[in-house]
Amino acid sequence: MVDFHTVWFPVHYACNNQCKWCYVPQNIVAERNKTLTDQKEQTFLELVTDLGVKKVILIGGEPTIYPDLERFLYRIKEKRLHPALVTNGRRFSDKEFVKRLIDAGLKSVTFSLEGSTPEVHDRATQVHGSFYESVQGMKNALEYGLSVSTETTMSRENQGDLENIVDFLENFGLSHRLFNICGPCLSDLAESNSALTPHEGAKLFEKVYKRAKKKNVRLVTPVPICSFEQELYQDMRNNHAISHGCHILFGFNFVLDPNGDVLPCVHFTNYPLFNIFKDGKVISAEEFRTRYEDKEGTNQQFRKAIRRYPSLKCIEGNCWNPCVGGCPVFWLKYDAEKEIKGIKNL
């Protein structure tokens, strides 16, 4: 039986930024209309509580512009779940807003920071002034005692500024500084112009890691380990700076969309494994597990299809443990045989 730990809730898909690489399909208007409701909040939380979920991460879009965010946080607290938030942080520039979220039960927050200067960050978000609001929001969250981390999407827009971001964040006292690789958007693979190949992302993170002096930085997008300098990779591994696997492969966590779709990860909006509604009502935890764990069901068949070596070089090197060949989403756009070196060729 699957031991669930974390569920991501996209409370809606509206956002006050317009980041070029957003995983939300920009060309699908319906996505922007998906949102939670009073009734859904209650029934969704009852379901995940019955499933034994321990942590709820609210995402979007931008969760801080969800009009009933405080109410939802209160409900999460009442269920004795650990609430977290991923945000661009602009509304956190209002101290009273931060206080209300803390009173409602918020424990930890991750801020998206895409540049070390207004020029770089605002160009990425396509909103003038967003840098100053996000940075002030981060300072406010730290002042009021929240557990704060940052996440930076390494992309073609900010690839020359990543080491400066490390320097900028050095003295903030953050719990983590996370970096992920901008990947392709499933709704428009050909036009994912901000995306980096896994190899490019690995090389950029090597620079980040060296600049950070091995402290408190982590790459959260799995990449083939043969993309790294091997001595440096071992050092990063010893310092827990590398994410090898992803829940998308093994299915210990999931995303629950506002319309009831169960997704393997946020990048699969509009590509559900199944829906939790049946005859207008939310299914029981028992039926959820039956669908989720059914070996012939969509979920297990999906995991089986992607839980494989992406390249023949991976097979030759017998590289499954600890490497899983990188994020499967990347191989929908890039040729794994060209991208992956293989351990034997190092």
MOUR-V574351 format. One record per residue. N is the residue number from 1. RES is the residue in three letters. PHI is phi as a letter, one per 40 degrees, with the letter a starting at -180 (999 if undefined). PSI is psi as a letter, one per 20 degrees, with the letter a starting at -180 (999 if undefined). D_CENTER is the distance of its C-alpha to the mean C-alpha in whole Angstrom. Layout:
n={N:N}
res={RES:RES}
phi={PHI:PHI}
psi={PSI:PSI}
d_center={D_CENTER:D_CENTER}
This chain:
n={1:2:3:4:5:6:7:8:9:10:11:12:13:14:15:16:17:18:19:20:21:22:23:24:25:26:27:28:29:30:31:32:33:34:35:36:37:38:39:40:41:42:43:44:45:46:47:48:49:50:51:52:53:54:55:56:57:58:59:60:61:62:63:64:65:66:67:68:69:70:71:72:73:74:75:76:77:78:79:80:81:82:83:84:85:86:87:88:89:90:91:92:93:94:95:96:97:98:99:100:101:102:103:104:105:106:107:108:109:110:111:112:113:114:115:116:117:118:119:120:121:122:123:124:125:126:127:128:129:130:131:132:133:134:135:136:137:138:139:140:141:142:143:144:145:146:147:148:149:150:151:152:153:154:155:156:157:158:159:160:161:162:163:164:165:166:167:168:169:170:171:172:173:174:175:176:177:178:179:180:181:182:183:184:185:186:187:188:189:190:191:192:193:194:195:196:197:198:199:200:201:202:203:204:205:206:207:208:209:210:211:212:213:214:215:216:217:218:219:220:221:222:223:224:225:226:227:228:229:230:231:232:233:234:235:236:237:238:239:240:241:242:243:244:245:246:247:248:249:250:251:252:253:254:255:256:257:258:259:260:261:262:263:264:265:266:267:268:269:270:271:272:273:274:275:276:277:278:279:280:281:282:283:284:285:286:287:288:289:290:291:292:293:294:295:296:297:298:299:300:301:302:303:304:305:306:307:308:309:310:311:312:313:314:315:316:317:318:319:320:321:322:323:324:325:326:327:328:329:330:331:332:333:334:335:336:337:338:339:340:341:342:343:344:345:346}
res={MET:VAL:ASP:PHE:HIS:THR:VAL:TRP:PHE:PRO:VAL:HIS:TYR:ALA:CYS:ASN:ASN:GLN:CYS:LYS:TRP:CYS:TYR:VAL:PRO:GLN:ASN:ILE:VAL:ALA:GLU:ARG:ASN:LYS:THR:LEU:THR:ASP:GLN:LYS:GLU:GLN:THR:PHE:LEU:GLU:LEU:VAL:THR:ASP:LEU:GLY:VAL:LYS:LYS:VAL:ILE:LEU:ILE:GLY:GLY:GLU:PRO:THR:ILE:TYR:PRO:ASP:LEU:GLU:ARG:PHE:LEU:TYR:ARG:ILE:LYS:GLU:LYS:ARG:LEU:HIS:PRO:ALA:LEU:VAL:THR:ASN:GLY:ARG:ARG:PHE:SER:ASP:LYS:GLU:PHE:VAL:LYS:ARG:LEU:ILE:ASP:ALA:GLY:LEU:LYS:SER:VAL:THR:PHE:SER:LEU:GLU:GLY:SER:THR:PRO:GLU:VAL:HIS:ASP:ARG:ALA:THR:GLN:VAL:HIS:GLY:SER:PHE:TYR:GLU:SER:VAL:GLN:GLY:MET:LYS:ASN:ALA:LEU:GLU:TYR:GLY:LEU:SER:VAL:SER:THR:GLU:THR:THR:MET:SER:ARG:GLU:ASN:GLN:GLY:ASP:LEU:GLU:ASN:ILE:VAL:ASP:PHE:LEU:GLU:ASN:PHE:GLY:LEU:SER:HIS:ARG:LEU:PHE:ASN:ILE:CYS:GLY:PRO:CYS:LEU:SER:ASP:LEU:ALA:GLU:SER:ASN:SER:ALA:LEU:THR:PRO:HIS:GLU:GLY:ALA:LYS:LEU:PHE:GLU:LYS:VAL:TYR:LYS:ARG:ALA:LYS:LYS:LYS:ASN:VAL:ARG:LEU:VAL:THR:PRO:VAL:PRO:ILE:CYS:SER:PHE:GLU:GLN:GLU:LEU:TYR:GLN:ASP:MET:ARG:ASN:ASN:HIS:ALA:ILE:SER:HIS:GLY:CYS:HIS:ILE:LEU:PHE:GLY:PHE:ASN:PHE:VAL:LEU:ASP:PRO:ASN:GLY:ASP:VAL:LEU:PRO:CYS:VAL:HIS:PHE:THR:ASN:TYR:PRO:LEU:PHE:ASN:ILE:PHE:LYS:ASP:GLY:LYS:VAL:ILE:SER:ALA:GLU:GLU:PHE:ARG:THR:ARG:TYR:GLU:ASP:LYS:GLU:GLY:THR:ASN:GLN:GLN:PHE:ARG:LYS:ALA:ILE:ARG:ARG:TYR:PRO:SER:LEU:LYS:CYS:ILE:GLU:GLY:ASN:CYS:TRP:ASN:PRO:CYS:VAL:GLY:GLY:CYS:PRO:VAL:PHE:TRP:LEU:LYS:TYR:ASP:ALA:GLU:LYS:GLU:ILE:LYS:GLY:ILE:LYS:ASN:LEU}
phi={999:c:c:c:b:b:b:c:b:c:c:a:b:c:a:c:b:b:d:c:b:d:c:c:c:c:c:b:d:d:c:c:c:c:a:c:b:d:c:c:d:c:c:c:c:c:c:c:c:c:c:g:c:b:b:b:b:c:b:a:f:b:c:c:c:c:c:b:c:c:d:c:c:d:c:c:c:c:c:g:c:c:c:b:a:b:a:c:g:c:c:c:c:c:c:c:c:c:d:c:c:c:c:c:h:c:b:a:a:b:c:c:b:b:a:c:b:d:c:c:c:c:c:c:c:g:b:c:g:c:c:c:c:c:c:c:c:c:c:c:c:c:c:c:g:c:c:b:b:b:b:b:c:c:a:c:c:b:c:c:b:c:c:c:c:d:c:c:c:d:b:c:g:c:c:a:b:c:b:b:c:c:b:c:c:c:c:a:c:c:c:c:c:c:c:b:c:d:c:c:c:c:c:c:c:d:c:d:c:c:c:c:f:g:b:g:b:a:c:c:c:c:b:c:c:c:c:c:c:c:c:c:d:c:c:c:c:c:c:f:c:b:c:c:b:b:c:c:c:b:g:c:b:a:b:b:c:d:c:g:c:c:b:c:a:c:c:b:d:g:b:c:c:a:b:c:c:a:f:g:b:c:c:c:c:c:c:d:c:c:c:c:b:c:c:c:c:d:c:c:c:c:c:c:c:c:c:a:c:c:a:c:c:c:c:c:c:f:c:c:b:c:c:b:g:g:c:c:c:c:c:c:b:b:c:c:c:c:c:c:c:g:c:c:c:c}
psi={p:p:n:q:g:q:p:p:o:o:h:r:j:q:q:j:r:l:p:h:j:p:i:p:o:h:j:n:h:h:h:i:i:p:q:r:r:g:g:h:g:g:h:g:h:g:g:h:g:h:i:j:q:h:p:p:o:p:a:b:b:o:h:i:j:p:h:k:g:g:g:g:g:g:h:g:g:h:j:k:q:o:p:r:p:p:q:i:j:g:i:i:i:o:h:h:g:g:g:h:h:g:h:i:j:p:g:q:q:p:p:p:o:j:r:i:r:h:g:g:g:h:h:g:i:k:o:p:i:h:g:h:g:g:g:h:g:g:g:g:g:g:h:j:j:q:o:p:r:q:p:p:o:p:r:h:h:j:h:i:j:g:h:h:g:g:g:h:i:g:j:i:l:q:h:q:o:q:p:q:p:o:r:q:p:h:i:m:h:h:j:m:i:i:q:q:q:h:g:g:g:g:h:g:h:g:g:g:g:g:h:i:k:j:p:k:q:p:o:i:o:p:q:p:i:i:i:q:p:h:g:h:g:h:g:h:g:h:j:l:i:p:o:g:r:q:i:h:h:i:k:i:r:r:p:o:q:h:j:i:p:p:q:h:r:h:i:k:p:j:m:q:g:r:q:i:p:o:k:i:q:p:r:r:h:g:h:g:h:g:g:h:i:o:h:i:r:g:g:h:h:g:g:h:h:i:m:r:p:i:q:h:h:h:g:h:i:l:j:h:o:i:p:j:j:r:p:h:h:h:i:i:h:q:o:h:h:h:h:p:g:q:h:h:j:999}
d_center={25:21:20:17:15:12:11:9:11:11:14:15:14:17:16:18:17:17:15:16:13:11:10:12:15:18:21:20:22:21:18:19:21:19:19:19:23:25:26:23:21:24:24:20:20:24:22:19:22:24:22:21:18:17:14:13:10:11:9:10:12:13:14:16:19:19:22:22:19:22:23:20:20:23:23:20:22:25:23:23:19:17:15:12:11:8:11:13:15:18:20:20:23:25:26:27:24:22:25:25:21:22:25:23:21:18:18:15:13:10:12:11:14:14:18:21:23:23:24:21:19:21:21:18:17:20:22:24:24:20:20:23:22:18:20:22:20:18:22:23:20:21:25:24:23:19:17:15:13:12:9:11:10:13:15:19:19:18:19:22:21:18:21:22:19:19:23:22:20:22:24:22:22:18:17:14:13:10:10:8:11:11:11:14:13:15:17:19:19:22:21:17:19:17:15:16:18:16:19:19:16:17:20:19:17:20:22:19:20:24:23:22:24:22:21:18:16:13:11:8:9:12:15:19:20:23:22:22:25:26:28:25:22:24:24:21:20:23:21:18:16:15:12:15:13:11:11:11:15:16:15:15:12:11:10:14:14:17:20:19:17:16:13:12:8:7:9:12:13:17:17:17:18:21:21:22:25:28:32:30:29:26:26:27:25:27:27:23:24:26:24:21:23:26:27:28:25:22:20:22:23:20:19:22:22:19:20:22:23:22:25:29:28:26:28:31:29:28:25:23:23:21:19:18:18:15:12:14:13:15:18:18:19:20:23:23:26:26:23:24:26:27:28:32:32:30}
